[in-house]
Amino acid sequence: MANYIRDVARDLVTHGEACFEVVFSPSNTGNLFKFRINRIMPRSIRYFFGHPCQLLSSASILPEVRQLNRERIFCIQLPGISAGSWRQMLQLLADIDNSSLNSRLMLTPGFNFETQRQFVEIARLRITSPIPWIHRISLKPKVVSDTYYVYRWLGMQRFRARLLASIVSMINSMLSVAGSRVGFIARIVVDGLPTVEAIDTAIQGLRAGTKGTEIAREFTR
């Protein structure tokens, strides 16, 4: 299950969304049904006259499609940001990386590399503010304070907690559909990890000044 959750998270981070289909098939006895969960390529689902279909080919005249059962299709997006906004953010980050590496200004005599790095860091901070992402943000040169860095780090932990909760909720919904057909009851419960509520409390304490940067240790044990 941990590997499955990791695969779903990888799809979400790559495409901004992930879709799955619950598929049933007769068992060897012929009475019961077996089920499996198939991954559907992101952005391949289209709606024709209100019915979901999977686009199997990109032919412009007569595209090949497969009809889908609405009750067996489950899609999930990153919490707090649409798939389109996520892909735009990734593209902006890639553009910044390319421009900072290939800038002709670097060939100019007296070019200040430290200033260039600071501009890049600030641009990354602004672009990734909806998450907020910290993995591409460095503390050298000193662009942000330690408090702000911990604030961003807590925001990232909150994003991860919400992401995990969304994935687990989707898995439980798929298990509910499969169980109603096959004849079982199952539910996934995650325990022992930081909750959104606990992280929100830490963020509020950091904002109010009642908590210091050491608050991050509570979520790294």
Secondary structure, DSSP 8 states (H G I E B T S, - for coil): -HHHHHHHHHHHHHHSEEEEEEEEEE-TTSSSEEEEEEEE-TT-EEEETTEEEEE----SSS--EEE--GGGEEEEE-TTS-HHHHHHHHHHHHHHHHHHHH-GGGGSTT--HHHHHHHHHHHHHHHTTTTT--TT--SSS--S-HHHHHHHHHHHHHHHHHHHHHHHHHHHHHHHHHHHHHT--------SS--HHHHHHHHHHHHHTSS-GGGGGGG--
